[in-house]
Every structure is written in structure tokens, then in C-alpha cells.
Amino acid sequence: MKYFLNLVLLFFTLFSFSQTKILSWNLENFGKSKSESELNFIAGTIAGYDIIAIQEVVAGHGGAQAVAKLATLLNEKGSKWDYTISNPTSSSSYKTERYAFLWKTSKVKLKGNAWLEKKYFLEMDREPYLATFEINKKTITLVNFHAITKNKQPETEIKYFKFFPAEYPNLNLVFMGDFNCPQSHTVFIPLKKMGYSPILQNQKTSLKQKCNTNNYLSSEFDNIFFKTNSVTFIDSGIISFYTQFNSLKEARKISDHIPIWFEFSLR
């Protein structure tokens, strides 16, 4: 009986260690406009996850410094965190930004350097930021992306993702971020035919500007697409952080998007 219990304990220990939690969040104009208390709130919201992907880090106005400060706040919560920040995106026609990844060093390791995708920088105003992480001797490459707004037709950018698996045939790609486009849009069909699946369906992730009811969510914009034959889905969801504020206006000081998360293991 004791031997059996030890085996069960070992199984659950290994299983829990093999699970990884990713969180993706568009943190609207993430830079010096975020106050100390707002940064503390963000750190408290994301501290329970292993890898954080952030979109809309401002190119100037203290964006990189805000990410560094966020990492410091996370380190104060008991786990050691590291981070990487992209150079400003190459946009000449829209809005230049940065991306960021933060991760718990005890759970994952960054392999090499993260990079902005340069092949399609003319076709994608804010070209995605890619980083390969090693988890239990297996690797995953996160494609962090912030599409142009809905009225500018983000599908004209998203359509280029169908070429990424051929461009990076040896990488286990996961596409994530703010697509400004629902997963049901036909532009995602090529990825789905390749075996990619969204973690959320029919789930709104952006906040309304004004609301007279408790229905604060507006559009189905944020998602994560993973390859089903190389990544095992465990769980996914959203964090309704706005419920912790007295008004929608206060909540929107944090962001106009809510965080989404994905728990998985690598095969």
C-alpha cells in the first residue's frame, strides 16, 4: 500500500511539474502612465502564471521601464522572474509598439534570443515577437502579436500566419495575443486545417467604454492557437479583473482588455 501511495504521489508531482500556465494580456499603453498601485495590481493578477505575454508596451514614454518594474514587483512575490522586451515594431503607417515576455526561471528557460519577425514586417504593421522556451527539455515558441484595429481589417495581417509553420518547420509554434478578430473568422481556417486550435470560443475579451449593466465585455479579440498534436490542452480561461473595481472607468485604467490564460503540457 505504501509503495502504491508513493507511486501516486510521484505521478502527481511529475504531472503538476509538467503543467505550464501561459497568460496573455494587452495592457493598453503599458508605460509610465501606469501608476505604482496599478503596476502592483497587475503583478498580483499575473503572479500565479509561468509565462506572461504582453502586448501594447509603448515604444517610448517608459514602456521598457514599466516592464522592468513589473518584473521587480513579481520577484518580490516569492518567485524569480526574468523578462525580454522587443525593439519597437517597424510600423510606418500605424502605431509603433513593443512586446514583452516575462517568465518564472524555475519553470521555464528562454532559448537564445527573442526576435521580431522581419519577413512580413511590411505586411504586418506590428510584426509579431517570437521567443522559444524550454520546458522539461521540450520546447515551445510563442508568437506574440497585436493586430491592427478591427476597422483596418486585421485579417489582412493574420492571413500571413499560415506561412509561419513552413517558415519555422522545427519550431512548436503557439500564436497568441490581441488579434482584433474573433477565432470564428475565416482567416483562421488555414491554421485550423494545419491542426491549430483556439483555447477560447465565443468568449469576449475586450471591455466596453461605457456600460449601464453588468455586461462589461465587448468583443472576442484575444486568443491563443496551439498545435493539438504537440501540445496537450489542460485548461483555459479569462480573468475578469474588472469585477474588483467600483466602476468600468477605474478598471479601464488597467486595460481595455482582460487577461486570457492557457494551461498545457508538451508532448
Steps between C-alpha positions, in 0.01 A plus 500: 500500500783737589671424167176576314452831682858599420437427132183712508687783671781478244249506214324810628833671573626435149164590345470827687860588413439431132206739485568853384275803517527778244322833538452749215390857563468816293590755766388810309774764478721317748757757603555788739127575502452198728518600866678307773169367632392394150829316445454328837150393398629360170780311677254349744274393214769319300729363774342153495599432139828376350536700178345841434460645150423872491379703206488879464812595689557858388809556287588813697362661816656243732368177348818298555537647849144399588575139401817505713302639794235232454771231511634652823155491658456137393839409650381641831217246505726200557596365157793606281392658172687604188378697200573608144369803314485546125638790307229733370303343217568619147164660437513801273129532437337428835626485858848387603507294821707249693417151625623326814532153651550431871559151642573309819857377474421194714243378248626605157819610325536736206698339218711748308360846440142602429451670163263716301381323185663691214381303197151650512572836661367680192177297507448517878510846656607366839694190403477223763761432768616140527674322787591135547470361852631170634266317736614164641744453209228569244452827315219730398518822298252773586392741228389817680286722278290818505298547182377825351156609617180345374410789269839462326427132418741296719433193284729657239785443748385179667491319165882488499511272803416205274856529360673489841495118550686456169735788582583342840452125438704398806318723747190417704312824431224646717327814368371735765394854578247759393381413149220761495313223325290204628630146467191418292623724215586316179856639511582238767382206287846428352653473848214282620549270199865464606386373841496823699218557745393810699486478878186718514180497296220755515682676784510880498825645630487878455327749727226738393561872534172553683253258650175537692473129581737233628575390143838674475659292224490618141684290237666163447850623416762319711590136459772235489535243221697182573595189297286219634744221413789654694329687784257337742214726605431491875295811568444860389307805603486873561560723802211739557717750684246780450276349768750623758433865414210724588452620146585412143690828472732396785552154352592644162794681661657154518402402145219483250564124465483218752774239542456156341684189617590153378613202708671226301773236487738420217490159338 
